[in-house]
Amino acid sequence: MKAMALFVLERYCDAVCAHIRSKAGRRETYRELRDHLDDHVQALTDQGIPLDVARERAVAAMGDPAEVGKALDKLYPYCPPALPAACTVLTVAVLLAAWSFQMRDERLSERFLWPDYRSPSQGEVLLSTGTARGGGKLGPYTFTPAGTAELVERPDAVREDGTPLAQLRVPLTITWAQPWLDEPELYDNGPFAVEGDPDAYGYWSTDTLTPLSATGELLFTVAEDVQSDTLLIHDQTGNTLRISVILPREVTP
């Protein structure tokens, strides 16, 4: 219970941000929400309330994280604004051509149409990069690692023993063959775990969505000095996927 109390602010902020589809919206919401919670906790501790109790009260005062996140998601546009009719027709034609090209040769489409331009946001520190392997099928969905894994510093979070925490970001592609299916519901912490690290937690963040695929990142809070991890994804029937992440390359300033 003490360890859970230690991470109550981080868990609440992550749970809210899991429902915000805009990357910029998630970053801004996390920062402002964390500042608000810290101020509330400080005000309560100034009144003589113990720190753990103050954290719990501050989070309880904010309300259900899913409802808060869904409400905040409406403040950040996720889809591009409507275009004039002529531009819309041209855009659809280009997207259909790109989709067809991707189906014929996925490797070329990844290389030339959607190169990996991901980089840490302003103010973040990239600690190391590496590779992710594994994946497979869970029900009708196929999970495939797709790009460079990154370990990014989280200066606002430490474990009870003082171990600094970081965010592990693993790009992933999810595909399915039935166009009537929705994207798998992976926004809550329940489906995710890190093998051998019960304190780690994570969630899925969608970047792009098509009728037959979704791309995004698995975001896990882990120890800052991690060099390898095995990420676990569970479904409701008890099946489990394993994704191995190796981070051999440190990034020098």
N, C-alpha and C positions, 0 to 999 in steps of 0.2 A: 504493500500500500504506500510505503514511503517513496519508493521509486516511481510509482504512478503519479504521486503528488508532485514529484520533482518536475515531471514533464507535462503537467496539466495545461500550462499556457501554450507550449509548443504544439501539443496534440490538438488543442482547440483551434488554434490558428490554421494548422494543416487541414483539419476537418472542414473548416469553413472554406478554405481556398480550393479544396478538392471539387467544389461545386461551381467554381468560376472558370469558364472555358478560356477566357482571354489571358494570355501570358502577362501582359502589362497589368491587367486587372488583378491577377494573383499577387504579383510583386507589390503593387501599391496597397492592396488590402492587407496583406500579411504585415507590412511595415506599420501601417496606421493602426491595425487591430492590436498588434503586439504593444505598441506605444500606449494605447488606451488601457490595455490590461495592466501593464507595468505601473501606470499612474494610479489606477484603481487599487492595485495591491499595495503600493507605497502609502496611499491615503489610509488604508485599513491598518497597516502595520504601525503607522504613526499613532493610531488610536489604541495600540497595545495588543492588537489581535495577532496571534502567531502566524508566521509566514505561510505555512501549509494551509491553514484555514483561510487566510486572506486570498490565496490563489484560487481555492475552491469557490469562495464567494464571488470573486471577480468573474470567473467563468460562468457561474450559475446566473449571474445578473445579465449576461449577454444573451442567454436563451439557447435554443436548439441550434447546433452548428449547421445542420442541413438546411433549415429554414432561413437562417441568416445568409448562408452561402448562396442559395437559390435567389434570394432577394437581391443580393449584391451583384449576382451574375447579370441581372437585367440592366445594370448601370454601365456595363462594358460591352459594346457591340462585338459580336463574335463573327457574324457574316458581313461581307462587304455591302455598302449601301447600294440601293437599286441604281442601275445604269440606264441611260437612254436606250431606246429600243434597238437602234443600229449597233451600238456598242455591245449590247447584251447578245445579239445574234453572233457577232464576231467572237465574243468571249466564249460562248458555248461551242462554236466550231473549233476554236483552238484547244479547248479542254478535251473535246471528244477525240481530236487528232492525237493529243498527248496521251490520253488514256489508251487508245488503240496501239500507239507506239510502245507504251509500257507493257501491254499484254504480250506483244511480239518479242520484246527483248528487255526484260526487267533490268538487267545490269546496265544496259546503255541508258535507259530512262533515268535510273538513279544517278548515273554519272553526269549526264548532260542537262536533264530537265530539272532535277531537284537535288543539286549538290548540297552537302552538309555544311551549312553556314553557321551552325550553332556555336555560340561563345558565351561566356559568363556575362551576366548583366552588370551594369555599372555598379561599382562598389563591392562586387563579389571577388573572391580570391580562388582561382583554380589551383587545386593542390596537386592533382595527378590525373592522367588519362590512361585508358586501357581498353581491353576488348571484352565483349560479352559473347558467350556461346551457349548453345542448348536450345531450349524452347520445345515446341511440339504442339500437339493437339489437346484441347480440352473441349469435349463435346463437338459442336460444329465449327469451332474457332481454332485457327492455327496461329501460334505466337512465334515470331521470329525476331531475334536481335537484329538491329539495323543501324549500325553506326558506332561511333566512339563513345565509350562510357566515360563519365567525368565525375571527379570527386571535388566538390565545391565547399569552401569553408563556411561554417555557420557560427559566427562569433557569439551569437546570443544564446547558445545552448551548450551545456556541459552535463556530464553524468554526476551522480552523487559522489563518486570518488575523485572528481575533478577532471576526468578524461574529456578533452574537447570533442565535440560532435561535428559532423559534416553531413552534407547531402550528397548521396550517390545518385547520379542520373544515368539511366540506361535507356537509350532509344529503342523503340520496339514497334514492329508492324504486326497488326492483327488482321487476318483475312478470313472470309467465309464465303461459301459458294451459293448460299440462298439469299437472293436480294431482298426478301421480305423480312429477314432477321434484322434486329437492331444491333448496335454496338453492344458488346458485353458490358454488364453493369459492374464496373471495377472502381467506383469512386469512393467506396468506404475502405477502412483499414483491414476489415475482416479477411479478404482473400489473400493477404500478403504476409510474408514472414521472411526472416533471414535465418538460415540454418545455423544453429549454435549460438544465436544472439537473441534471447527472448525480449530484450529491451528495445531492439530495432523495430521500426514501424515505417510504413510507406503507403503510397497511393498511386493511382494512374492518372496521368494528365494528357488529354487529347489535344493534338495539334491540328490534324486534318482528318476529315471524314468523308468517305464515298459510300455508295450503296453496297460495296463489297469489301471495304477495308477501312482501317483506322490506323493512323500513325500518331505516335506520341512518346511519352517518357514514363518509365517507372521511377518514382522519386522515393528514396529511402533515407531515413536519418540513421547514420551509423557512426562508429568511432572514427575520429579524424585520421588515425594511423593505420586504417585498414589497408591491406594489400591485395586481399582476395576475399570473395564472399560467394555464397550460393543463395540466390534469391528463390523463394518458393511462391508459387501461385496456386491456390486451391479453388476448386469449384464446389458446388453445393452437394455433389455426390461423393465427395471425399477423394477425388482424383487430384494429383499434384504434378505440376511442371517444375523443372529445375532450370535455372539460368545461372551459369557460372560466370563471375566477373573477376578479371585479373587486372590489377592496376600497377604495372611495373614501372611506368614512366612518370617521374616527378617533374613538375613544371617549375622552372626557375624563373624568378622575377625578371 
